[in-house]
């Protein structure tokens, strides 16, 4: 089986997600992903390497790279994430941006991160939003559709009621439920299964 994935023009992390989806469908065969920049080339190569698959990179031009990945009998030994790995995983959002330095870049990164959550399974069990993070669950957020998709898949979406009150946004909440600090504490208290995005 030979498959081509044309990911030219796609922003990170889409080339990796597109490649992983096709690899997941394949029992064995050859998949070639075409990308148009070095970062995408490196990221798709890292995916193949992390899965223990053989791959080759052909530089057609400075704007076109072909990453050819071979999935064969050895692919059966690849360790896949199981739902137990993500059991009770909570991701907490303390801000509506990701990282510090550039607010504009931070908004792009948070949007990309939440989109990636919709495409990578298994899903986390809970997403918590507090302080500026509540802006992501309220009217005007660019990630509402992705959050609604996650909620439909059974992911618990919780926004801090005190924070919604503080920012006068309780009536602007568009996805998930309002909760209190006790519930937030209960969800955050296991550091092994908690990721904080700020």
C-alpha positions as CSV (number, residue, x, y, z in Angstrom):
1,X,0.0,0.0,0.0
2,X,1.3,3.4,-0.9
3,X,-0.3,6.6,0.4
4,X,0.6,10.3,-0.2
5,X,-0.3,13.1,2.3
6,X,0.0,16.5,0.8
7,X,0.5,18.8,3.8
8,X,1.9,21.8,1.9
9,X,0.5,25.1,3.2
10,X,-0.7,23.5,6.5
11,X,0.4,25.1,9.7
12,X,1.9,23.2,12.6
13,X,0.7,20.8,14.0
14,X,-1.5,19.8,11.0
15,X,1.2,18.0,8.9
16,X,2.0,15.7,11.9
17,X,-1.7,15.1,12.7
18,X,-2.5,14.3,9.0
19,X,0.5,11.9,8.9
20,X,-0.4,10.1,12.2
21,X,-4.0,9.6,11.1
22,X,-3.0,7.9,7.9
23,X,-0.4,5.8,9.7
24,X,-3.0,4.7,12.2
25,X,-5.2,3.4,9.3
26,X,-2.3,1.4,7.8
27,X,-1.4,-2.1,8.7
28,X,1.7,-1.9,6.6
29,X,2.9,0.1,3.6
30,X,4.7,3.2,2.5
31,X,3.4,6.7,3.3
32,X,4.9,9.8,1.8
33,X,4.1,13.2,3.4
34,X,4.9,16.3,1.4
35,X,5.6,19.5,3.3
36,X,6.8,22.9,2.3
37,X,9.0,24.0,5.2
38,X,11.9,22.7,7.4
39,X,9.9,22.8,10.6
40,X,7.1,20.6,9.2
41,X,9.8,18.3,7.7
42,X,11.6,18.0,11.1
43,X,8.3,17.4,13.0
44,X,7.0,14.7,10.7
45,X,10.5,13.0,10.8
46,X,10.4,13.2,14.7
47,X,6.9,11.5,14.6
48,X,8.2,8.6,12.5
49,X,11.3,8.3,14.8
50,X,9.1,8.3,17.9
51,X,7.0,5.5,16.5
52,X,10.1,3.4,15.7
53,X,9.4,3.6,11.9
54,X,12.0,3.8,9.2
55,X,11.9,7.0,7.1
56,X,13.8,8.9,4.5
57,X,13.7,12.6,3.7
58,X,14.1,13.9,0.1
59,X,14.7,17.6,-0.4
60,X,13.0,18.3,-3.7
61,X,13.6,22.1,-3.3
62,X,13.9,24.6,-0.5
63,X,10.1,24.7,-0.5
64,X,9.3,21.0,-0.9
65,X,10.3,18.0,1.2
66,X,9.1,14.4,0.9
67,X,9.2,12.3,4.1
68,X,8.7,8.6,3.1
69,X,7.8,6.4,6.1
70,X,7.7,2.6,5.9
71,X,5.4,0.8,8.2
72,X,5.9,-3.0,8.2
73,X,5.8,-6.0,10.5
74,X,7.9,-4.2,13.1
75,X,5.1,-1.7,13.5
76,X,3.2,-4.1,15.7
77,X,5.8,-3.5,18.4
78,X,5.1,0.3,18.5
79,X,3.9,1.3,22.0
80,X,0.6,3.2,21.6
81,X,-0.8,5.4,24.3
82,X,-3.6,3.6,26.2
83,X,-6.5,5.2,27.9
84,X,-4.9,4.2,31.2
85,X,-2.0,6.6,30.4
86,X,-4.5,9.4,30.3
87,X,-6.8,8.3,33.0
88,X,-7.9,11.3,35.0
89,X,-5.5,13.6,33.1
90,X,-6.4,17.2,33.8
91,X,-5.1,20.1,31.7
92,X,-5.4,23.5,33.4
93,X,-5.5,26.8,31.5
94,X,-4.5,29.8,33.6
95,X,-4.4,32.1,30.6
96,X,-5.9,32.6,27.2
97,X,-2.4,32.6,25.7
98,X,0.4,30.0,25.8
99,X,3.8,31.1,27.2
100,X,5.3,34.5,27.7
101,X,7.0,36.9,25.3
102,X,4.5,37.7,22.6
103,X,0.7,37.8,23.3
104,X,0.0,37.5,19.6
105,X,2.1,34.3,19.3
106,X,0.7,33.1,22.6
107,X,-2.8,33.2,21.1
108,X,-1.7,31.3,18.0
109,X,-0.1,28.6,20.2
110,X,-3.1,28.1,22.5
111,X,-5.4,27.8,19.5
112,X,-3.0,25.2,18.0
113,X,-2.7,23.3,21.3
114,X,-6.5,23.0,21.8
115,X,-6.9,22.0,18.1
116,X,-4.3,19.3,18.7
117,X,-6.3,18.0,21.7
118,X,-9.2,17.4,19.3
119,X,-7.1,15.3,17.0
120,X,-5.0,13.3,19.5
121,X,-6.6,10.4,21.3
122,X,-7.1,9.3,24.0
123,X,-8.6,12.6,25.2
124,X,-7.8,14.1,28.6
125,X,-10.6,13.6,31.2
126,X,-10.9,17.3,32.3
127,X,-10.0,20.8,31.0
128,X,-10.0,23.5,33.7
129,X,-10.1,27.2,33.0
130,X,-9.3,29.9,35.6
131,X,-8.1,33.5,35.7
132,X,-7.6,34.7,32.1
133,X,-8.1,31.1,30.9
134,X,-11.9,31.6,31.2
135,X,-11.8,33.8,28.1
136,X,-11.3,30.6,26.1
137,X,-14.7,29.2,27.2
138,X,-16.6,32.5,26.7
139,X,-18.3,34.3,23.8
140,X,-15.7,35.5,21.3
141,X,-13.2,32.7,21.9
142,X,-11.6,31.3,18.7
143,X,-11.4,27.8,20.2
144,X,-15.1,27.4,21.1
145,X,-15.8,24.9,18.3
146,X,-12.8,22.7,19.4
147,X,-13.9,22.8,23.0
148,X,-17.4,21.9,22.1
149,X,-16.1,18.9,20.1
150,X,-14.1,17.8,23.1
151,X,-17.1,18.2,25.4
152,X,-19.2,16.0,23.0
153,X,-16.5,13.4,23.2
154,X,-16.9,13.3,27.0
155,X,-14.2,15.7,28.1
156,X,-15.3,17.6,31.3
157,X,-14.9,21.4,30.7
158,X,-14.9,23.4,33.9
159,X,-14.6,27.2,34.3
160,X,-14.0,28.9,37.6
161,X,-17.1,30.7,38.9
162,X,-15.1,33.3,40.9
163,X,-13.1,34.2,37.8
164,X,-16.2,34.5,35.6
165,X,-17.7,36.8,38.2
166,X,-14.5,38.9,38.5
167,X,-14.3,39.4,34.7
168,X,-18.1,39.9,34.5
169,X,-18.4,37.0,32.0
170,X,-20.8,34.6,33.7
171,X,-23.4,35.3,31.1
172,X,-20.9,34.9,28.3
173,X,-19.9,31.3,29.1
174,X,-20.5,29.2,25.9
175,X,-19.1,25.7,26.8
176,X,-18.8,23.5,29.9
177,X,-19.9,24.2,33.4
178,X,-19.2,26.7,36.2
179,X,-17.5,25.3,39.2
180,X,-15.8,26.3,42.5
181,X,-12.3,26.3,43.9
182,X,-12.9,23.0,45.8
183,X,-13.6,21.2,42.6
184,X,-10.6,22.8,40.9
185,X,-8.4,21.7,43.8
186,X,-9.7,18.2,43.6
187,X,-8.9,18.0,39.9
188,X,-5.4,19.5,40.3
189,X,-4.2,17.7,43.4
190,X,-2.6,14.7,41.5
191,X,0.5,16.2,40.0
192,X,1.2,13.0,38.0
193,X,-1.9,13.6,35.9
194,X,-2.0,17.4,35.7
195,X,-0.6,19.7,33.0
196,X,-0.8,23.5,33.5
197,X,-0.8,25.8,30.5
198,X,0.1,29.4,31.4
